[in-house]
Amino acid sequence: MRAVLQRVSRAKVSVNDEITGEIGKGILVLFGVSKEDSEKEASHLLEKTINLRIFEDSDGKMNLSLKDIDGDLLVVSQFTLYGDARKGRRPSYTKAALPDKANKLYEFFVTEAEKHIKNVQTGKFQAMMDVELINDGPVTILLDSDKNF
């Protein structure tokens, strides 16, 4: 499982010009699932996402987590995080999970997140989405359940 976390001052996702999710200060998560992933990896990624200390404290140090600041979470599925572009000119997506499995784990991640974060918003699975964000910092963190980075 892979995630791109972006600390944002605000973000929103739209499908066909309709907003499906919108947040204020918090984290935008671009969320990708591989064929080998399970709820175990989703739980691990969620724990890292909501507890990672990437928000400033009163001294300007990144010592606070999303939970600490009572921030918002926007989760957007993105199978292209498993694009392999090492050969040729078109990425291969053979490591990405099939849609049924990916959606199940995406929904699991969101449902579990709602147990810890007051405002959890989402995109629409398998839809063509427009994502807008104001990256705060900028702060962007890559997470991988296989610990490749």
N, C-alpha and C positions, 0 to 999 in steps of 0.2 A: 504494500500500500504506500502511496506517495501523496504528499500534501505540500502545497506551496502556501505558506502563511504570509499574509501581508497585513501589517499593522496599518489601520486606516482611521482617518478622522470621519469618513463616511463612505458608503458604498451602496450600490444597488445593481440589481440584475433584472433585465426585462426580456420578455418573449413576445414577439409581434407587437412591440410598442406598449405592452402591458407590464407594469412592474410586478414581479413575483416575490421579490424580497428587497428590503432596504434597511440599512442599519446606520447608526451613528458611530461613535468611537468604539473601536473593537478590532476584530480580526476577520478578514476575508480569507476563506479556505478554498483553494482549488484542490479537489479531491479525486484521486485516481485509484482504481482497484486492479490488482493483477489476478491472474488465474489461480494463484496459490493462496490468496488471502482468505481470512476467516474473521469471525467476530473478535478473536483474540487480537489480531493486528489493528482492527478498528478501535477497540478499547484502548490499546496502547497509544495510538495516534491521538485519540481524543484526550487522554490524560496529559500527553505532552502539549497539545494545543491549548488547553485551558489553564495549564499551570506554568507554561513557559514564561519566564520573567523578561518581558520585552517592552514593558511600559515604565516610564520614568516615575521615580518617587519624588518627594519634595526637594531632594538634593540634585535632581537631574540625572540620577543613575537608573539604569534599567534593572530595577529590583522588584517590579510588581507584575503580577500575572493578570490575565483576562478576568479571572475570578476576583482578584484583589480590587480591581477597579470597577467591578460590576459592569463590564463592557458587553457589547453585542457581538454576535457571531453570524456570519453569512457563509453558507456552505454551498459551493457550486461544483457539481460533478464535472470531471474533465478527463475522459479516457486518454486524451493525447499526452498526458503525463507519462504514459508508457510507450510513447513513440520512440523507436530506435532508429536513429538517423546515421548510424556509423557507416552503412553501405548505401551506395546509390544516392538518388536525389529525392526519393519519396520515403518518408518514415514507414517503418513496419510496426504494426500494432499487435503482433502475435502474442505478446505477453499480457495484454490487457484482458481483463475478465469479460466474459460474454455479458450482454445487457441484463439478463435476469439476475445473475449473481451480483453484478456490480450494483444494481438498483437495491437489492436486498441489503447489502452492506452499507450503501449510502444512507438508506432509510434507518438502519440500525444506528449508524454514527449520529444522525440528526436526533433520533429519539433519545439516545443516551445523553447527548449534549443538552437537550431540554431539561434533563434532571438536574443540571448544574448551572446553566446559564439562563437568565430570565428571558432574553430576547434572542431567539434563534430563527433566522430566516433562511430561505433556500431559493435556488434556481428551480428549473424544471428538468428533470432527468430526460436525457436524449433529445432535448430541444436545442434549436439554434438560439443562443442567448447573446445578449449584449450586456457586458459587465462594465460598469463605470466605478471608479474608485479614486479617492484622494489618498495616496500612500503617505502615511505620516512618518516622516523621518528622512528618507525612506527607510523602512525596516522590512526586509523580506527574508524569510527563513525557509529552508528546504528540509522536509522530514521524509524519511524512508524507513518503513518497518524492517527492511533487511539491513538497515544501517549502512547503506552504500554511501551516504553522505549525512 
